[in-house]
Structures are given as structure tokens and as C-alpha cells.
Amino acid sequence: MIDKKYTDNKLVVFGGLSAVIVALCCFTPLLVWGLAALGLAGLVAYVDVALLPLLAIVLGITYLGIEQVRKQDEATCDDTCTP
């Protein structure tokens, strides 16, 4: 079960949802179909150039959000907390 403190952090939620969307566009032909439907099939050659760095960025945002939650937990933790 997902802990509520992670879902309350906007960086974790935004980063996680963005990572799923970008990963779907990277590893499936979803974006290619979308561009072809819009008549922009010529941009398909540049998809990987944009999507792979974008995936790295949103995964980094997710990591920052998770680290924020962990630091808040450590700051509020007393002697009864288990490592």
C-alpha cells in the first residue's frame, strides 16, 4: 500500500505520473501514432532526442520528492523509530 506521505508530496505525484506518461511514449508507438494522426509524422525522427532526456528529468524530480519525504521523516523521528 502506498504511504499517504508520498501521495501528499506534489513532486512525487507529478514526477511519477509524468514518468509513466513519458515511458509509455518512449517504449510504445503511442506518440508515433499521435503525431501521425496530427499530420506531424516528420517529427518522429526527433522523438527519442526529446523523450529520453525528458524521462531522465522526471525520474530525477520523482527522486527529489522521495528524498524530501525521507528527510522529513528523519527530522520528525524520535528514539522510538526503527531504522
CNS distance restraints for C-alpha pairs under 8 A (distance, minus, plus):
assign (resid   2 and name CA) (resid   6 and name CA) 7.30 0.50 0.50
assign (resid   2 and name CA) (resid   7 and name CA) 7.58 0.50 0.50
assign (resid   3 and name CA) (resid   7 and name CA) 6.95 0.50 0.50
assign (resid   4 and name CA) (resid   8 and name CA) 6.15 0.50 0.50
assign (resid   5 and name CA) (resid   9 and name CA) 6.62 0.50 0.50
assign (resid   5 and name CA) (resid  69 and name CA) 6.97 0.50 0.50
assign (resid   6 and name CA) (resid  12 and name CA) 6.46 0.50 0.50
assign (resid   6 and name CA) (resid  13 and name CA) 7.71 0.50 0.50
assign (resid   6 and name CA) (resid  66 and name CA) 7.05 0.50 0.50
assign (resid   6 and name CA) (resid  69 and name CA) 6.70 0.50 0.50
assign (resid   7 and name CA) (resid  12 and name CA) 6.89 0.50 0.50
assign (resid   7 and name CA) (resid  13 and name CA) 6.07 0.50 0.50
assign (resid   8 and name CA) (resid  13 and name CA) 7.79 0.50 0.50
assign (resid   9 and name CA) (resid  13 and name CA) 6.55 0.50 0.50
assign (resid   9 and name CA) (resid  65 and name CA) 6.61 0.50 0.50
assign (resid   9 and name CA) (resid  69 and name CA) 7.39 0.50 0.50
assign (resid  10 and name CA) (resid  14 and name CA) 5.87 0.50 0.50
assign (resid  10 and name CA) (resid  65 and name CA) 7.51 0.50 0.50
assign (resid  11 and name CA) (resid  15 and name CA) 5.69 0.50 0.50
assign (resid  11 and name CA) (resid  61 and name CA) 6.25 0.50 0.50
assign (resid  11 and name CA) (resid  62 and name CA) 5.96 0.50 0.50
assign (resid  11 and name CA) (resid  64 and name CA) 7.29 0.50 0.50
assign (resid  11 and name CA) (resid  65 and name CA) 4.75 0.50 0.50
assign (resid  11 and name CA) (resid  66 and name CA) 8.00 0.50 0.50
assign (resid  12 and name CA) (resid  16 and name CA) 5.79 0.50 0.50
assign (resid  12 and name CA) (resid  61 and name CA) 7.25 0.50 0.50
assign (resid  12 and name CA) (resid  62 and name CA) 4.76 0.50 0.50
assign (resid  12 and name CA) (resid  63 and name CA) 7.48 0.50 0.50
assign (resid  12 and name CA) (resid  64 and name CA) 7.81 0.50 0.50
assign (resid  12 and name CA) (resid  65 and name CA) 4.80 0.50 0.50
assign (resid  12 and name CA) (resid  66 and name CA) 6.22 0.50 0.50
assign (resid  13 and name CA) (resid  17 and name CA) 6.11 0.50 0.50
assign (resid  13 and name CA) (resid  62 and name CA) 7.60 0.50 0.50
assign (resid  14 and name CA) (resid  18 and name CA) 5.94 0.50 0.50
assign (resid  14 and name CA) (resid  62 and name CA) 7.49 0.50 0.50
assign (resid  15 and name CA) (resid  19 and name CA) 5.90 0.50 0.50
assign (resid  15 and name CA) (resid  58 and name CA) 5.06 0.50 0.50
assign (resid  15 and name CA) (resid  59 and name CA) 6.26 0.50 0.50
assign (resid  15 and name CA) (resid  60 and name CA) 7.84 0.50 0.50
assign (resid  15 and name CA) (resid  61 and name CA) 5.39 0.50 0.50
assign (resid  15 and name CA) (resid  62 and name CA) 4.42 0.50 0.50
assign (resid  16 and name CA) (resid  20 and name CA) 6.34 0.50 0.50
assign (resid  16 and name CA) (resid  58 and name CA) 7.51 0.50 0.50
assign (resid  16 and name CA) (resid  59 and name CA) 7.36 0.50 0.50
assign (resid  16 and name CA) (resid  62 and name CA) 5.94 0.50 0.50
assign (resid  17 and name CA) (resid  21 and name CA) 6.34 0.50 0.50
assign (resid  18 and name CA) (resid  22 and name CA) 6.04 0.50 0.50
assign (resid  18 and name CA) (resid  58 and name CA) 6.29 0.50 0.50
assign (resid  19 and name CA) (resid  23 and name CA) 5.87 0.50 0.50
assign (resid  19 and name CA) (resid  55 and name CA) 6.00 0.50 0.50
assign (resid  19 and name CA) (resid  58 and name CA) 5.63 0.50 0.50
assign (resid  19 and name CA) (resid  59 and name CA) 6.14 0.50 0.50
assign (resid  20 and name CA) (resid  24 and name CA) 6.13 0.50 0.50
assign (resid  21 and name CA) (resid  25 and name CA) 6.38 0.50 0.50
assign (resid  22 and name CA) (resid  26 and name CA) 6.07 0.50 0.50
assign (resid  22 and name CA) (resid  51 and name CA) 6.64 0.50 0.50
assign (resid  22 and name CA) (resid  54 and name CA) 7.34 0.50 0.50
assign (resid  22 and name CA) (resid  55 and name CA) 5.92 0.50 0.50
assign (resid  23 and name CA) (resid  27 and name CA) 5.96 0.50 0.50
assign (resid  23 and name CA) (resid  55 and name CA) 6.83 0.50 0.50
assign (resid  24 and name CA) (resid  28 and name CA) 5.62 0.50 0.50
assign (resid  24 and name CA) (resid  30 and name CA) 6.98 0.50 0.50
assign (resid  25 and name CA) (resid  29 and name CA) 6.68 0.50 0.50
assign (resid  25 and name CA) (resid  30 and name CA) 5.53 0.50 0.50
assign (resid  25 and name CA) (resid  31 and name CA) 5.14 0.50 0.50
assign (resid  25 and name CA) (resid  51 and name CA) 7.66 0.50 0.50
assign (resid  26 and name CA) (resid  31 and name CA) 7.80 0.50 0.50
assign (resid  26 and name CA) (resid  48 and name CA) 7.08 0.50 0.50
assign (resid  26 and name CA) (resid  51 and name CA) 6.32 0.50 0.50
assign (resid  26 and name CA) (resid  52 and name CA) 7.22 0.50 0.50
assign (resid  29 and name CA) (resid  33 and name CA) 6.15 0.50 0.50
assign (resid  30 and name CA) (resid  34 and name CA) 6.28 0.50 0.50
assign (resid  31 and name CA) (resid  35 and name CA) 6.07 0.50 0.50
assign (resid  32 and name CA) (resid  36 and name CA) 6.08 0.50 0.50
assign (resid  32 and name CA) (resid  41 and name CA) 7.12 0.50 0.50
assign (resid  32 and name CA) (resid  44 and name CA) 6.18 0.50 0.50
assign (resid  33 and name CA) (resid  37 and name CA) 6.08 0.50 0.50
assign (resid  34 and name CA) (resid  38 and name CA) 6.35 0.50 0.50
assign (resid  35 and name CA) (resid  39 and name CA) 6.21 0.50 0.50
assign (resid  35 and name CA) (resid  40 and name CA) 4.90 0.50 0.50
assign (resid  35 and name CA) (resid  41 and name CA) 5.30 0.50 0.50
assign (resid  35 and name CA) (resid  43 and name CA) 7.47 0.50 0.50
assign (resid  35 and name CA) (resid  44 and name CA) 7.32 0.50 0.50
assign (resid  36 and name CA) (resid  40 and name CA) 5.54 0.50 0.50
assign (resid  36 and name CA) (resid  41 and name CA) 4.54 0.50 0.50
assign (resid  40 and name CA) (resid  44 and name CA) 7.77 0.50 0.50
assign (resid  43 and name CA) (resid  47 and name CA) 6.75 0.50 0.50
assign (resid  46 and name CA) (resid  50 and name CA) 6.61 0.50 0.50
assign (resid  47 and name CA) (resid  51 and name CA) 5.94 0.50 0.50
assign (resid  48 and name CA) (resid  52 and name CA) 5.73 0.50 0.50
assign (resid  49 and name CA) (resid  53 and name CA) 7.21 0.50 0.50
assign (resid  50 and name CA) (resid  54 and name CA) 6.27 0.50 0.50
assign (resid  51 and name CA) (resid  55 and name CA) 6.00 0.50 0.50
assign (resid  52 and name CA) (resid  56 and name CA) 6.42 0.50 0.50
assign (resid  53 and name CA) (resid  57 and name CA) 6.23 0.50 0.50
assign (resid  54 and name CA) (resid  58 and name CA) 6.27 0.50 0.50
assign (resid  55 and name CA) (resid  59 and name CA) 6.11 0.50 0.50
assign (resid  56 and name CA) (resid  60 and name CA) 6.13 0.50 0.50
assign (resid  57 and name CA) (resid  61 and name CA) 6.31 0.50 0.50
assign (resid  58 and name CA) (resid  62 and name CA) 6.22 0.50 0.50
assign (resid  59 and name CA) (resid  63 and name CA) 6.21 0.50 0.50
assign (resid  60 and name CA) (resid  64 and name CA) 6.21 0.50 0.50
assign (resid  61 and name CA) (resid  65 and name CA) 6.30 0.50 0.50
assign (resid  62 and name CA) (resid  66 and name CA) 6.28 0.50 0.50
assign (resid  63 and name CA) (resid  67 and name CA) 6.15 0.50 0.50
assign (resid  64 and name CA) (resid  68 and name CA) 6.19 0.50 0.50
assign (resid  65 and name CA) (resid  69 and name CA) 6.44 0.50 0.50
assign (resid  66 and name CA) (resid  70 and name CA) 6.29 0.50 0.50
assign (resid  67 and name CA) (resid  71 and name CA) 6.09 0.50 0.50
assign (resid  68 and name CA) (resid  72 and name CA) 6.19 0.50 0.50
assign (resid  69 and name CA) (resid  73 and name CA) 6.22 0.50 0.50
assign (resid  70 and name CA) (resid  74 and name CA) 6.24 0.50 0.50
assign (resid  71 and name CA) (resid  75 and name CA) 6.12 0.50 0.50
assign (resid  72 and name CA) (resid  76 and name CA) 6.25 0.50 0.50
assign (resid  73 and name CA) (resid  77 and name CA) 5.88 0.50 0.50
assign (resid  77 and name CA) (resid  81 and name CA) 5.97 0.50 0.50
